[in-house]
Structure formats: structure tokens, C-alpha cells
């Protein structure tokens, strides 16, 4: 498909469809290869996913030029002090086998570490040419507004949980008001929304898979979608979006909001590897 893009503060074009790679494990390289073969030009990872080396190997073995792939990684919440941000980014670059990231995100906010210090390190990374744009992930409107206020560089992106059952209108509105691109992590609610009766009905109507219905809806709403799959056929199918949802059907999906997250719950286990915050 012809993938729309979002223009970031650096002038870079962010493809509105990318491959998410969370929890792919041993299937990471195969999924990345399938995505590149299917025409994806956007790969999303994080140091907490522990798959950057596999992604780097897949990119190195492909025929795709590095400059033709938009590559994002994220720094763990435990590593948000100044020196750790720099070290984490350098380590991610080494594992990925590249000398720059198109986008580098704060993976989770960490109220135990100064946001100003974190964003000062992000500015340093951008000034050194190690990252082209910086952003955040899983930030509330309150946290994002603070980031915009104290950052010396534009906050390009907020990657959040977003899908038909968790649409977060207040946060989405603030992102748009502040020219912050919205990326949908878990855009398929980790497949939970496949059981939604309207999603299933529309999949039958359009003779397509429920995943494609939900991804088409996200793109139509101006949101960058990052579906993940360990199955190459599904990776390819997720990019088969050269068709349109009727406006009335988009509205039906808009009405499915339950305010029901699959991962971004009010409290979490901060000792989990993805957050890694010790007492």
C-alpha cells in the first residue's frame, strides 16, 4: 500500500504504518524480514524488548538501505538520568548496527528522575546526530505538557495505547493541539478487539481480517499504527490497507470506546523488566 506519513520537527517523514516488535522473542528477525519484504519502512523497538540485536541482524542481511527504514527505539524508565540516557542510546545503536536513530523515545515516565534531566540528555543526543527526533511514550496529557514546557528540543511523538476499546479522547486532543504525533502501541489491543461484534461485522462486510479493519480505522483517524505479529502472513496482511472504510462505519468504530486498556493500567509492577525501577 501507499503509506501516508507524518512530518516530524526535523523534517523527517514518519510512515503511518510500522512494525511493532514487543515480545516477539525468537520470531523477531523473521517478522522484520517479512515486514521489509512487504514494503514496511518503519520498525519500532526498545532496549526493554531485548531484540535490538536481532533487528540489527535482519536489517544488515536485507537489501534495504538503512536510510530507507525509519527506526525507533526507546530508553527504559530506570535509565532516565542524564548519563544513562546517553549510554542507553549508544548501546541501542551498537546492537542495531546503525549510527543514528530516526526517533528515540522515553519508554515510560519515571517520577523518580527529573524529566528536565532526561530531556537535556535527549537534546544532547540530537545535537550529536545520534537521533534525529525525540519523543515520549505512555505519557499522560499532564506529563506531555510538562515535557513540552521544559524540553530544549521539540517533543515529536507520544506513543500510547490506542485502539477502538481505549480511544483516550482528552489525551488525543492534547496531542493534536500541541502538534505531537500520536503513535498507537497495541493498536489491535493485543488481538482482544477481534472479538468486538462491530469489528467482526465490518471485517465480513469488507471481506477482510478484523486486524485490517482496526488498522484502517486508526490511519483514518490520523494515528500512526504499530501492529506486531510473529506470523509473516499476518505481518504482510496488516499492510494490505489499500481500501476505504465508509464514514458511517468509521463512526461505528468510534462509538466502541470502553476506556478499557490492555496494558496501560493506572498502576503497574515497576520491578518488571520493561520498567526496571528498584527501590
C-alpha positions in Angstrom: 0.0 0.0 0.0 0.9 3.6 -0.3 1.6 4.6 3.4 0.8 8.1 4.5 3.5 9.9 6.5 3.7 12.4 9.3 6.3 15.2 9.1 8.4 15.5 12.3 10.2 18.6 13.6 13.5 17.5 11.9 11.7 17.4 8.6 11.8 13.6 8.5 8.7 11.7 7.3 7.4 9.2 9.7 5.5 6.3 7.9 2.0 5.9 9.5 2.3 2.1 9.5 5.1 0.4 11.2 6.1 -3.0 12.6 5.8 -3.3 16.4 8.3 -5.8 17.9 7.3 -6.1 21.5 7.5 -9.7 22.9 8.4 -11.3 19.5 11.2 -13.3 21.0 12.8 -15.7 18.6 10.4 -14.7 15.9 11.8 -11.1 15.8 14.1 -11.5 12.8 11.6 -13.4 10.8 8.9 -10.8 11.4 11.3 -7.9 10.5 12.3 -9.7 7.2 8.6 -10.3 6.4 7.9 -6.6 7.0 10.7 -5.4 4.9 9.7 -7.7 2.1 6.1 -6.5 2.4 7.3 -2.9 2.0 7.2 -1.7 5.6 9.6 1.2 6.0 9.2 1.7 9.8 10.4 -0.6 12.6 9.7 0.1 16.3 11.7 -1.4 19.1 13.1 -0.6 22.6 16.0 -1.6 24.8 13.4 -3.2 27.1 12.3 -5.5 24.3 15.7 -7.2 24.2 15.5 -7.7 20.5 17.6 -4.9 19.1 20.5 -7.2 18.1 18.1 -9.5 16.1 16.6 -6.5 14.4 20.0 -5.2 13.6 21.0 -8.5 12.1 17.8 -8.6 10.0 18.4 -5.1 8.7 22.0 -5.9 7.8 21.0 -9.0 5.9 18.3 -7.2 3.9 18.7 -5.4 0.6 17.0 -2.3 2.1 19.2 0.8 2.6 19.4 2.0 6.2 18.2 5.4 5.1 15.0 3.9 3.7 14.0 2.5 7.1 12.5 4.7 9.8 14.0 3.2 13.0 12.7 3.9 16.5 14.0 2.7 19.9 13.2 3.7 23.5 15.1 4.1 26.7 14.0 2.2 29.8 12.3 4.1 32.7 15.2 3.1 35.0 17.8 4.7 32.7 16.4 8.3 32.6 19.2 10.1 34.3 21.5 12.1 32.0 24.4 9.7 31.7 22.2 6.6 31.5 20.1 8.1 28.6 23.3 8.7 26.6 24.7 5.2 27.4 21.4 3.5 26.6 21.2 5.2 23.3 24.8 4.3 22.4 24.2 0.7 23.4 21.0 0.6 21.3 22.8 1.9 18.3 25.5 -0.7 18.7 23.0 -3.5 18.9 21.0 -2.2 16.0 24.2 -1.8 13.9 23.4 1.8 12.9 25.0 5.2 13.7 21.7 7.0 14.2 18.0 6.5 15.2 15.3 8.3 13.4 13.3 8.6 16.6 14.2 8.0 20.3 11.6 7.8 22.9 11.3 7.9 26.7 9.6 4.5 27.1 7.8 5.2 30.4 7.7 8.3 32.6 9.6 7.9 35.8 8.6 10.4 38.5 11.7 9.3 40.5 14.0 11.0 38.0 13.9 14.7 36.8 12.2 15.0 33.4 14.3 18.1 32.7 17.5 16.0 33.1 16.1 13.3 30.8 15.2 15.8 28.1 18.5 17.6 28.4 20.2 14.2 27.5 17.8 13.8 24.6 18.8 17.2 23.3 22.5 16.2 23.6 21.8 13.1 21.6 20.1 15.1 18.9 22.9 17.7 18.8 25.4 14.9 18.4 23.4 13.5 15.5 22.8 10.2 17.2 19.0 10.7 17.0 17.0 12.8 14.5 13.8 13.4 16.6 12.9 12.7 20.2 9.7 11.9 21.8 7.9 10.1 24.7 5.8 7.0 25.2 2.9 6.3 27.6 2.8 10.0 28.8 -0.5 11.4 30.0 -1.6 14.9 28.8 -0.3 16.3 32.1 3.1 14.7 31.7 3.3 15.6 28.0 2.5 19.2 28.6 5.3 19.3 31.2 7.7 17.7 28.7 6.9 20.3 26.1 7.4 23.1 28.7 10.9 22.0 29.9 12.4 20.5 26.7 15.0 22.2 24.6 14.0 20.2 21.6 10.5 19.5 20.2 8.7 16.5 21.5 7.8 14.9 18.2 5.7 11.9 19.2 3.8 10.4 22.1 3.4 6.6 21.6 0.4 5.4 23.6 -2.0 2.5 23.9 -4.8 3.3 21.4 -7.4 1.1 19.9 -11.3 1.0 19.5 -11.8 0.0 23.1 -9.3 2.6 24.5 -9.5 5.8 22.5 -8.4 8.4 25.1 -10.1 11.5 23.6 -8.7 14.0 26.0 -5.1 12.8 25.6 -5.5 12.6 21.8 -7.0 16.1 21.7 -4.0 17.5 23.6 -1.5 15.7 21.4 -3.1 17.3 18.3 -3.3 20.7 19.9 0.4 20.5 20.7 1.4 19.1 17.3 2.6 15.9 18.9 2.2 12.9 16.6 0.2 10.0 18.1 1.6 6.5 17.7 -0.7 3.6 18.6 1.1 0.9 20.6 -1.1 -2.2 20.8 -3.3 -0.9 18.0 -5.1 -4.3 18.0 -5.5 -4.4 21.8 -3.2 -7.5 21.5 -6.0 -9.1 19.4 -8.7 -8.6 22.1 -10.7 -6.3 19.7 -11.0 -9.1 17.2 -13.9 -10.3 19.3 -15.8 -7.0 19.1 -19.1 -7.5 17.3 -18.8 -4.4 15.2 -15.2 -5.1 14.2 -16.2 -8.7 13.2 -19.2 -7.4 11.3 -17.2 -4.9 9.3 -14.5 -7.5 8.6 -17.2 -9.6 7.0 -18.7 -6.6 5.1 -15.3 -5.6 3.6 -14.1 -9.2 3.2 -11.0 -8.6 5.2 -9.5 -9.5 8.5 -10.5 -7.8 11.8 -6.9 -6.5 12.1 -7.2 -4.7 8.8 -10.4 -3.0 9.8 -8.9 -1.7 13.0 -5.7 -0.6 11.4 -7.6 1.2 8.6 -9.6 3.0 11.2 -6.5 4.1 13.1 -4.9 5.5 10.0 -8.1 7.2 9.0 -8.1 8.9 12.4 -4.6 10.3 11.8 -2.8 7.9 14.2 0.4 6.0 13.4 -0.3 2.3 13.9 2.4 -0.2 15.1 0.9 -3.7 14.8 3.1 -6.6 15.8 2.8 -10.2 14.7 5.1 -13.3 14.9 3.4 -14.7 11.8 4.9 -13.5 8.5 1.5 -13.9 6.7 -0.1 -11.7 9.3 2.7 -9.1 9.0 2.0 -8.9 5.3 -1.8 -8.8 5.7 -1.5 -5.9 8.2 -0.1 -3.8 5.4 -3.0 -4.6 3.0 -4.9 -1.4 3.6 -5.5 -0.1 0.1 -9.2 0.2 0.7 -11.6 2.6 2.4 -13.9 2.5 5.4 -17.2 4.3 4.8 -17.5 7.3 7.1 -20.6 5.7 8.8 -18.5 2.6 9.5 -15.7 4.7 11.0 -18.2 6.3 13.3 -19.4 2.9 14.4 -15.9 2.1 15.5 -15.5 5.5 17.1 -18.5 4.5 19.3 -16.9 1.3 20.6 -14.8 3.1 23.2 -14.9 1.3 26.6 -12.0 3.1 28.2 -10.5 -0.4 28.6 -6.7 -0.7 28.3 -4.8 -4.0 27.8 -1.6 -2.7 29.3 -1.6 1.0 30.3 -3.4 0.5 33.6 -3.3 3.0 36.4 -0.8 1.1 38.5 1.9 -1.4 37.4 4.7 -3.6 38.7 7.7 -1.2 38.5 10.1 -4.0 39.1 9.2 -5.6 35.8 12.0 -5.7 33.2 10.2 -3.2 31.0 10.3 -0.5 33.8 13.1 -1.9 35.9 12.8 0.6 38.8 14.2 -0.7 42.1 13.5 0.7 45.5 
